[in-house]
Amino acid sequence: MLKNLLLALLLSVASNAALAQTNLLFAVNEGVTYRTGGDAAKQNYKAIGDDLGKLLRGKVRVEVIGEYATLEKDLAAGTYDIAFIHPTHIALAPVKKGSYTLVATSKAHTGYKASFLTNLTAQPKTAEELGKVLGANSKPLGSPDTNSITAWLIRATLRDAATASKQKQPALKYTRYQDSIPFMVTAGFSDVAATASEAIVKEWVAGGGKVLTTSRAVPIKNVIVSNALGKEAIAAVRTYFLELSSTAEGQAKLERIGLKQGFVAYDQNEYVALATWLGL
């Protein structure tokens, strides 16, 4: 009996040691094509950061990272212990490499897709038809920031359409923010311009505009954890995010970050497979 008690105590100590961390960095990125971020975002994620600190028995510092180049460099170097990242292509690279694990994705954003806004009357049903429609227009196609996930979705869709139709891909004209996309069409800069903002698409259609086509959907707003933390810590962080919406306190924290529906699991193999389609 004494031997069993000692063994249980040792296992408990070992488990606590596996979870115990010292100073941890929680990186947050909310995209580059929406007008968010800054000190307000840092405060919004503080409560979650504090929870993660208690969970991992360490001190968690929240940093809002606005520049994708910084995110990519720091993820490649393993700088972040935990990261909440809006753009799929940025989060995908270190997961594909095997240095980070995907633990959760926003429940409300598993079907993120680009919608191609237009005033054209064409209604292509296939990638081949889409390629022919786009190939017949001389104006560049409007897109948000060149390294936004929306731009990656646009380019992958255009590549598939050009391949199917044997037409040349249209040139792209970039603008920083999603809310500039409708203006590119109404002002005549483009016959087609794409956005992934559901609010913008809804307003566009309500005003009589058309959606030429949509891209394949991907999950965005993903939580990834450094594999250097170990399997137990990764599992603990996964459980935390997946169960965050199950309590009133957790729901309040989710409201602060604009994700009231919470997080869900996403198959990592399917996630990594998206890299091929995106052209990563």
N, C-alpha and C positions, 0 to 999 in steps of 0.2 A: 504493500500500500504506500509506504513512504517513498519507495523507488518510483512508483507511478506519479506521485505528487511532484517529486523533483523533476521528473521528465516533463510533466505538463508545464511546470514553471519555466524550465529551460526553453521549451518550444514557444511559450508566450514572450519571453525575453527576446528570443531570436526573431519572432514575428515583429515585435515592436522595433527592433534594431533595423529590420529590413525596410520598415516604413519611415523611420526617423530620418529627416533631412535637416540641413542647416539653413542656408540662405538660398531661396529659390526665386526664379524669375518667371513671371507669368506675363507673356506678351499678348497684346490685344490689337487686332486690326479690324476695322469695320469697312474696309474698301477705300478706293480712291475716287470713285465716281459719284458718291453721295456726300452731302455736306455734313459730315459727322466727325467725331474725334475730339482731341484736345483734353483739357483738364476735366471737363464734364464727363467724358467717357471714362476717364481714369477713376473718378469718384463712383461712377455707376457700377464698376466692376470690383470696387474695393471690398464689399461684403463677401463676394465670392472668393476673392483672394484671401481674405481672412479665414474663411472656412477651409480653404485648401491648406493653409498654414497649420491649422489645428489638426486636420486630417493627416498631414504628412509630418507633423511634429517638427515644424520649422517655421521660418519667417518667409512669407511670400511677398515679393515686391511686384506691383502691377505697373507695366509700362505700355503705353499706347504707342504703337509703331505705325506711322502714317505712310512711310515710303516703302514701296515694294522691294526696291533694291536693297534696303537695309534688312528687311525680313529675309530675303533670299540669302544674303551673305551670312547673317547670324544663324539661320537655320542650318546652313551648310556647315557652320562651325560648331553647331550644337550648343549655342549660347543660351537658348531658352529651354527651361525645364517643362513648361506647359505653354501652349499657344492656342489662342482662339483666333482663327483666321477666316476672314470673309471669302477671299478668292480661292477656289478649288485648286487652280494650277500651282499656287504658291505652297499650299499645304501638301499637295500631292508629291512634290519632288522629294522631300526628306522621308516620306512614308515609303515611296517606291524604292528609295535608296536603302531603306532598312534601319535608319537611325531614329525614326519616330514611329509611333503607333497611333492610328486613328481610334479615338475612344467614343466620340459622339458627334452628331451633327444636328443642326437646328431642325426641329420637327416641321416647322413652317416653311423650310427652304430646301426640301429634298428634290423639288421639281423645278429648280431655277433654270430658266431658258431665255433665249433672246428672241424677241418678236420683231419682225421686219416691217416697219411702218411705211405706208405708201399711199398715194392717191391714184395709182395705176389700177386699171380694171381687171388686169390679169389675175387668174386664180390657179397657179400651178399646183398640180396634185403630186408630182414626183420630183425627185432631185434633178432628173433630166430636164423636165419642163422648167423648173426653177432656173437652171443654168442657162437655158435658152432665153428666158425673159430677161435675166440680168445681163446676159451677153449682148442683148439688143439695145441696151442703154449706155450712152456714152458718159454720163455723169458718174462721179465716184459715189460709192455707197457710204453713208454716214455711220460712224461708230464712236462709242465712248473711248476713253483713254486707251492707248495702244497696248498697255499691259494689264488692263482690267480683265476679269474673268469673262465679261460680256464680249470683249473684243476677241478673246480666244474662242468663244462659242461661235461668233460670227465667222471667223476665219476657217474654222473646221467645217461649218455648214457650206460656205462658199467653195471650199476645196472639194467637198463631196459633189456639189452641184456641177462644178466645172469638169470633174472627172466623168460624171455620168453623161453630160451633154457634149463633152469634147469641145467646150467653149472656154475662152480665156476668162479668168477670174476678174471681176471688176476691181478697179483701184479703190482704196479706202481713204476717206477723209475723216480725221479724228478730231474729237472735241473732248474736253476734260470731263464734263458732267453729263449724267443721264438726262437731266431735265433740259439740255440743249438740243436733244435729238429731234423732237417734233419740229423745231424751228428750221432745222436743216432742210426739211422737206417743204414746209410752207413758204420758206424764203427762196426756194428754187435751187439751193446748193446741191441737193441730191433728189433723185426720184424715189430712192429707198434709203431709209436709215433705221438702225436697229437699237433697241433698248431692252433691258431685262426688268425694268421697273413696272410692276403690275399696275401701279397707280397711273403712270404715264400712259400705258397701253389702254387702260379703261377710259381715261379722259379722251384719248385720241379717237377711239371707236365711237364714244358718245358724241363726239363732234362731227361724225360723218367720215372719218378716216378709215382706211382699211389695213388689215394685217396680211401681208403677202405670204408669209410663211413663218414658222417658228423653228428654232434649233432643237436639237436633242437636249433633254434635261439633265442637270447634274446637281448634286448636293452642294450647298455653300454653307458658310458659317460653321466651320469644322473645328473640333477640339482635338489637338494632337499632343502626345506626351513623349518626352525623350525616353528612349529605351534604356538610357543610362540610369534612370531612376529604379529600374528593376520591375519585375512582373507584379509584385504585390502592390507597389505604389501605383502602377498603371491601372491595375484592377480597381483599386480604391478610388482613383480619380474618375474612372469610367462609371462606377456605381454612383458616385456623388452627382455627376451631371445627369445621368439617366433618371435618378430619383428626385431631382430638384423640384419638379413640378408636383410632387405628391404631398407637399405640405403647404400650409398658408404662408409660412415664413419663406419657403423656397420660391413660391409664386411671386411674392413681393420682390425678391431679388431678380427674378426673371423679368418682371415688369420694368425694373430699373434699366435693364439692358435691351428692352424692346422685343423680348422673345418669350411672351407669356405662355406659349404652347410647350415650351421646354425643349428637351433634347431626346433624340432616339439613336439607337445603334444603327450602324451601316456596315455591310459586309466589306471587309478590307480588301479582299481579292477583287470584288467588283469595283471598288474605289480605285485601286491601282490600275485596273484595266482601262479606266477613263483616260489615262495618260496617253495611251496609244491613239485614241480617237482625237484627242486635243492636239496631238502632234508634239508632245513633250519628249 
